């Protein structure tokens, strides 16, 4: 099989397994899309078409859900998702400096993904931990009281293939 055919077959098998896990219930559409995005780091249009067919839903309905919720993406995201809070508490604690640092280091603007698909950068209005501002998340971990020095350390660890989590200081 050619690579494109193999990829489509693998995608179809993965979609079938995810939809079957939720018994193709329409009420599970969001969870199905979340599982697909978790696996692919975005929602490929081909996957949405397969979901619509497998669940016997109009493509417009599946696409509507995928585009309505901000947590879903129709474009590929990086392996590491960096999110900087720019809400009021973080803003007054210089979150813009942290955003600028990530932009310079990664060479992308918020909403962008590096060409090697290693990093995605996003800003949000609030992450809900205002006392820790400026606050960022890297993948699913929170990092408070962020500084440019901490950004350098986190990126250095990620670039080495390590976890972004900080080592315990003695």
BELGINOR-V854410 format. One record per helix or strand of 2 or more residues. SS is the DSSP state (helix for helix, strand for strand). FROM is the first residue (numbers start at 0). TO is the last residue. If there is no record, write none. Layout:
SS:FROM:TO  SS:FROM:TO
//
This chain:
helix:2:20  helix:25:39  helix:44:54  helix:58:67  strand:79:84  helix:87:91  helix:94:105  strand:118:123  helix:129:131  strand:135:137  strand:140:142  helix:147:158
//
